[in-house]
Amino acid sequence: MPTIGDVTAVPYDQSGRVAQVRRLTDDVHPPTNARFPARGYAGSMALTPEQLADIRTRIPARPDTDIPTPYEDLVRTILTEGKHKSDRTGTGTISLFGRQMRFDLSESFPLLTTKTVFFKGLAYELLWFLKGATNVRWLQEHNVHIWDEWADENGDLGPVYGAQWRSWPAPTPDDPNRTIDQIANVLDLIRNHPDSRRMVVSAWNPAEVEHMALPPCHALFQFYVADGRLSCQLYQRSCDMFLGVPFNIASYSLLTLMMAQQAGLEPGEFVWTGGDCHIYDNHIEQVLEQLSREPYPYPRIEIRKADSLFDYAYEDFTIVDYRHHPTIKAPVAV
């Protein structure tokens, strides 16, 4: 889904219908044009130092378990060590810079268990990206509404993720309409030049950011092949840890598994690297509740192989043994 800063920031029920809508968090900076008007920078902070100190006395201890919990561990570290910062929305955040999580995709599929993660939404969004689409109508037809709030009256979002992935503008004097299909190019490199260090896809196009409804939060990813296994590392510049990041982890893990299947490789790791990793002040109680829950083992995913990377359908994905705690609702900072 749009991951915060993308579209992961919208609370929804399990049907995919938006339950509450927040216009935007700090991960999202609408451009200054008439089509997608910008919002001002609020710059205030909600928490006092005394309140932050009190919160830190209530952080649940890490559970005594052998189950890997890289996400929960990072969230706990942010609450414990993070700096209190202002943000564009005026909500305030607790933030750390430059963090990393690793997930072994050969063992399981990293769909968080300490709260429910909306797999249908992230799967349809990924398929939508791979189509090169930037209009929300296709998502709406499948009852996924995570991008609705940012679309214009025609359902358009400007040249967001799908456009950059599949048709990055690269005009030449001889071909002013030339574009680059980054996804197809990377898949070709994975298959035919697996030791290449150029297996990179970027959604951050400085020439087009101002025309996007939402500038990319998950901005760049790179693939790596070793010992017959495909790994992927994502760089996410702005990371809403409660609402957005769980969605991003699962989405890029799914993409890695699809790429590996199409290239005849086994899955390796998904490595998530975050820039500004933050918890919004009005998500703190929800995060504390999530950290109080005992984690379960991650589920597995079964993927029916499609004829090509661009031919997968939602029905090709089956989540197996997903045991999870209930959804935790949270407001979206405006």
C-alpha positions in Angstrom: 0.0 0.0 0.0 1.3 3.3 -0.2 3.6 3.1 2.6 3.5 6.0 4.6 5.1 8.3 2.4 3.8 6.0 0.0 0.5 4.7 1.0 0.9 2.6 3.9 -0.2 5.2 6.2 -3.9 4.7 6.0 -5.7 2.6 8.6 -8.2 0.3 6.9 -10.3 -2.7 7.8 -9.7 -6.2 6.4 -11.9 -5.5 3.4 -9.5 -2.8 2.3 -11.9 0.0 3.0 -10.3 3.0 4.6 -11.4 3.1 8.2 -9.9 6.5 9.0 -7.9 8.8 6.8 -5.0 11.0 7.6 -4.0 13.2 4.8 -0.2 12.9 5.2 2.6 12.3 7.5 6.1 13.6 7.4 7.0 10.9 4.9 4.8 12.6 2.4 5.5 16.0 1.0 3.0 17.0 -1.7 4.5 19.1 -4.5 3.9 22.8 -4.8 1.6 22.8 -7.9 -2.0 23.3 -8.4 -2.8 19.7 -9.0 -1.3 18.5 -5.7 -1.2 21.5 -3.4 1.4 21.5 -0.7 0.8 21.8 3.1 2.8 24.0 5.4 5.4 22.8 7.9 3.8 22.8 11.3 7.0 22.3 13.2 5.7 21.8 16.7 6.2 18.9 19.1 3.4 17.3 21.1 5.4 15.6 23.9 7.2 17.3 26.8 10.6 15.9 28.0 8.7 14.7 31.2 6.2 12.8 29.1 8.9 11.2 27.1 10.7 10.1 30.2 7.5 8.6 31.5 6.9 6.7 28.3 10.4 5.2 28.6 9.5 3.7 31.9 6.6 1.8 30.3 8.4 0.2 27.4 7.8 -3.6 27.6 10.9 -5.7 27.9 11.9 -7.9 25.0 10.0 -11.2 25.3 12.0 -14.3 26.2 11.7 -16.1 22.9 13.8 -17.6 20.2 11.5 -16.2 17.5 13.3 -13.4 15.6 11.8 -10.0 16.2 13.9 -7.5 14.2 11.0 -5.1 13.7 9.9 -5.1 17.3 13.5 -4.8 18.4 14.1 -1.7 16.3 10.8 -0.1 17.4 11.9 -0.7 21.1 15.3 0.9 20.4 13.7 4.0 18.8 11.5 4.5 21.8 14.4 4.0 24.2 17.1 6.0 22.4 15.4 8.2 19.8 15.5 11.9 19.6 12.3 13.9 19.9 11.8 15.9 16.8 9.3 18.2 15.2 7.8 17.3 11.8 5.8 18.9 9.0 2.5 17.7 10.4 3.0 19.2 13.9 2.4 15.8 15.5 6.0 15.3 16.7 8.1 12.1 16.4 10.7 10.0 18.2 13.3 9.4 15.6 16.6 7.6 14.9 18.7 7.9 11.8 20.2 5.0 9.8 19.0 1.6 11.0 18.8 -1.8 9.5 16.7 -5.0 9.7 17.4 -8.4 8.0 14.8 -11.1 7.2 15.7 -14.7 6.0 13.2 -15.3 3.2 14.3 -19.0 2.9 12.7 -19.7 6.2 9.5 -17.8 6.3 7.6 -14.7 5.0 8.0 -11.6 7.3 4.4 -10.7 7.8 4.3 -9.2 11.3 2.4 -11.2 13.9 2.2 -8.7 16.8 -0.6 -7.0 14.8 -2.5 -7.9 11.7 -0.9 -6.8 8.4 -3.2 -6.3 5.4 -1.7 -8.7 2.9 -4.3 -8.2 0.2 -3.6 -4.4 0.1 0.2 -4.8 -0.2 -0.1 -7.6 -2.8 -2.5 -5.6 -5.0 -0.4 -2.5 -4.6 2.8 -4.4 -5.7 1.0 -5.8 -8.7 -0.2 -2.3 -9.5 3.4 -1.0 -9.3 4.6 -3.8 -11.6 1.9 -2.8 -14.1 3.4 0.6 -14.3 0.1 2.1 -13.2 -0.4 5.4 -11.4 -4.2 5.6 -11.4 -6.1 4.3 -8.4 -9.1 3.0 -10.4 -7.5 -0.5 -10.8 -6.9 -0.8 -7.1 -10.5 0.4 -6.4 -11.8 -2.3 -8.7 -10.2 -4.8 -6.3 -11.5 -3.1 -3.2 -8.2 -1.7 -2.2 -8.5 2.0 -1.3 -5.1 2.8 0.3 -4.2 5.4 -2.3 -7.6 7.0 -2.6 -6.9 10.1 -0.4 -4.0 11.2 -2.6 -5.5 10.9 -6.0 -7.0 13.7 -8.0 -10.6 13.8 -9.3 -9.6 11.5 -12.1 -7.9 9.0 -9.9 -4.4 10.1 -11.0 -1.4 10.3 -8.7 1.2 11.7 -11.1 4.4 9.8 -12.0 4.7 7.8 -8.8 6.3 4.4 -8.2 4.9 2.4 -11.1 5.8 5.0 -13.6 9.4 5.3 -12.4 9.8 1.5 -12.1 8.5 0.7 -15.6 8.9 3.9 -17.7 11.5 6.2 -16.3 11.7 9.1 -18.8 15.0 9.1 -20.8 14.5 11.2 -23.9 17.2 11.5 -26.6 17.3 13.9 -29.6 16.4 10.9 -31.8 13.7 9.5 -29.5 12.0 12.2 -27.2 9.6 9.6 -25.9 12.2 7.0 -24.8 11.7 5.5 -21.4 13.6 2.9 -19.3 11.9 -0.2 -17.9 14.0 -0.6 -14.7 12.3 -3.7 -13.6 12.7 -5.6 -16.8 16.3 -4.5 -17.0 17.1 -5.7 -13.5 15.4 -9.1 -14.1 17.5 -9.5 -17.2 20.7 -8.7 -15.1 19.7 -11.2 -12.4 19.2 -13.9 -15.0 22.2 -13.2 -17.3 24.7 -11.2 -15.2 24.1 -12.4 -11.6 27.4 -10.9 -10.3 26.4 -7.4 -11.6 26.5 -4.6 -9.0 24.1 -2.5 -11.1 20.9 -4.4 -10.2 19.3 -1.2 -8.9 15.8 0.3 -9.2 15.1 3.9 -8.2 11.8 5.5 -7.6 13.4 8.9 -6.7 13.4 11.0 -9.9 14.4 14.5 -9.0 13.0 15.9 -12.3 9.5 14.5 -11.5 9.2 14.6 -7.7 7.3 17.9 -7.9 4.7 16.3 -10.1 4.0 13.3 -7.8 1.1 13.2 -5.3 3.5 11.5 -2.9 7.3 11.6 -3.2 8.7 8.1 -2.8 9.5 7.0 0.8 10.9 3.6 -0.3 13.2 5.2 -2.8 15.7 2.7 -4.0 16.4 -1.1 -4.0 19.2 -3.4 -5.1 19.4 -7.1 -5.8 22.3 -9.4 -5.0 22.9 -13.0 -6.2 25.2 -15.4 -4.3 25.2 -19.2 -4.0 22.1 -19.5 -6.1 20.1 -17.2 -3.8 18.5 -13.8 -4.5 18.6 -11.1 -1.9 17.2 -7.6 -1.9 18.1 -4.4 0.0 15.7 -1.5 0.2 16.6 2.0 1.2 13.6 3.9 2.7 14.3 7.6 3.3 11.3 8.2 5.6 10.0 5.4 7.8 6.7 5.5 9.7 7.5 2.6 11.9 4.0 1.8 13.1 1.8 2.2 10.0 4.2 2.1 7.0 7.2 -0.1 7.6 5.4 -3.4 8.3 3.7 -3.0 4.9 7.0 -2.2 3.2 8.8 -5.2 4.7 6.2 -7.6 3.4 5.8 -5.9 0.0 9.5 -6.0 -0.9 9.9 -9.5 0.5 7.1 -10.6 -1.9 8.8 -8.8 -4.8 12.1 -10.6 -4.0 10.4 -14.0 -3.9 8.6 -13.3 -7.3 11.9 -12.2 -8.9 13.7 -15.2 -7.5 11.0 -17.6 -8.9 11.2 -16.0 -12.3 15.0 -16.2 -12.4 15.2 -19.8 -11.2 16.9 -18.8 -7.9 16.2 -19.6 -4.3 15.2 -16.8 -1.9 17.9 -15.2 0.2 17.5 -12.2 2.5 15.5 -9.1 2.5 17.5 -6.3 4.0 15.6 -3.2 5.1 17.6 0.0 5.6 15.9 3.1 6.9 16.9 6.8 6.9 14.7 8.8 9.3 13.1 6.0 11.4 10.3 7.5 13.4 7.4 6.8 15.7 4.7 9.5 15.7 3.8 10.9 19.1 0.2 9.9 18.5 1.2 6.3 17.8 3.2 5.7 21.0 0.4 4.0 23.0 -0.3 1.7 20.0 3.4 0.8 19.8 3.5 0.1 23.5 0.6 -2.2 23.1 2.2 -4.0 20.2 5.4 -4.5 22.1 3.5 -6.1 25.0 2.3 -8.9 22.7 4.1 -12.3 22.4 5.3 -12.8 18.9 4.4 -15.8 16.8 6.5 -17.5 14.1 6.2 -15.8 10.7 3.9 -17.5 8.2 4.9 -19.1 4.9 3.9 -18.0 1.5 3.1 -20.2 -1.5 3.5 -18.6 -4.9 2.1 -20.2 -8.1 4.6 -19.4 -10.9 3.3 -17.0 -13.6 4.4 -16.9 -17.2 6.3 -13.7 -16.5 7.0 -11.3 -13.6 4.2 -9.1 -15.0 1.6 -11.9 -15.2 1.1 -12.6 -11.5 -2.4 -12.2 -10.0 -3.4 -11.9 -6.4 -4.8 -15.5 -6.6 -1.3 -16.8 -7.2 -0.3 -15.9 -3.6 -1.4 -18.1 -0.6 -0.4 -17.2 3.0 0.0 -20.3 5.1 -0.1 -20.5 8.9 -0.5 -16.8 9.6 -1.2 -16.6 13.3 -1.4 -13.0 14.4 -2.7 -10.6 17.1 -5.6 -8.3 16.3 -5.4 -5.0 14.3 -4.3 -1.9 16.2 -5.9 1.3 14.9 -3.9 4.5 14.8 -4.7 8.0 13.6 -2.9 9.4 10.6 -1.1 12.7 11.2 -2.4 15.4 9.0 
